[in-house]
Amino acid sequence: MMKKRKLIANNKKARHDYFIEETYEAGIVLTGTEIKSIRQGKVNLKESYAKIDGSEMVIYGMHVSPYTQGNRFNVDSVRPRKLLLHKQEIRKLIGYTTQKGLTVVPLNLYINERGMAKMEIGVARGKKTYDKRDDMAKRDADRKMQQAIKKINR
């Protein structure tokens, strides 16, 4: 059975700049009117990153625009937000991030079938410039192949 989820924000740059080794689903601790703003899609993941502080996973740089009818209940739009993960997942992520070259990046933000905001995070290894060029060349070749197939099938 496919889980019903509404995609709110996607971090395309993460998949372009990193090889994603492993992914995890995490809840987010939100305050005030942030969830209303997220449901409206007013969130940006581009410059965000996740880091382990003590025994907690925290996301930095995620921009959630203030809710328009929120008045005094609005909070700072780029404040650090705690991610909710199981203790063994956090331990595993600590092990990954101590390895040279691995980091944790947010991949996308969505609302699940129960109405909860969830974030998919990934353990990532940075791509070199030539890796990015190889990916672009492969995509271009696939696109040209698909166009040729369509042309033949007409």
Long-range contacts (C-beta under 8 A, 24 or more apart in sequence): 3-112, 3-113, 4-112, 4-113, 5-110, 5-111, 5-112, 5-113, 5-118, 6-110, 6-111, 7-108, 7-109, 7-110, 8-38, 8-39, 8-41, 8-43, 8-108, 8-109, 8-110, 8-111, 8-117, 9-41, 9-43, 9-44, 9-45, 9-108, 9-109, 10-45, 10-107, 10-108, 10-109, 11-45, 11-46, 11-48, 11-105, 11-106, 11-107, 11-108, 13-46, 14-45, 14-105, 14-106, 14-107, 14-122, 14-124, 15-107, 16-127, 16-132, 16-135, 17-126, 17-127, 17-132, 18-103, 18-105, 18-122, 18-124, 18-125, 18-126, 18-127, 19-124, 19-125, 19-126, 19-127, 19-131, 20-107, 20-122, 20-123, 20-124, 21-96, 21-102, 21-122, 21-123, 21-124, 21-125, 22-96, 22-122, 22-123, 23-107, 23-120, 23-121, 23-122, 23-123, 24-85, 24-89, 24-93, 24-120, 24-121, 24-122, 24-123, 25-118, 25-119, 25-120, 26-57, 26-83, 26-84, 26-85, 26-118, 26-119, 26-120, 26-121, 27-83, 27-84, 27-116, 27-117, 27-118, 27-119, 28-59, 28-81, 28-82, 28-83, 28-84, 28-109, 28-117, 28-118, 28-119, 29-81, 29-82, 29-83, 29-84, 30-81, 30-117, 31-75, 32-67, 32-70, 32-73, 32-74, 32-75, 33-66, 33-67, 33-69, 33-70, 33-73, 33-74, 34-64, 34-67, 34-75, 35-117, 36-67, 36-70, 37-64, 37-65, 37-66, 37-67, 37-70, 38-64, 38-109, 38-111, 38-117, 39-111, 40-67, 43-109, 45-106, 45-108, 45-109, 48-105, 48-106, 49-103, 49-104, 49-105, 49-106, 50-83, 50-104, 50-105, 50-106, 50-121, 51-104, 52-90, 52-93, 52-94, 52-97, 52-104, 55-87, 55-90, 56-82, 56-83, 56-90, 57-82, 57-83, 57-85, 57-90, 57-93, 57-104, 57-121, 58-82, 58-83, 59-83, 59-106, 59-119, 62-106, 83-119, 83-121, 93-123, 96-123, 97-123, 101-125, 101-126
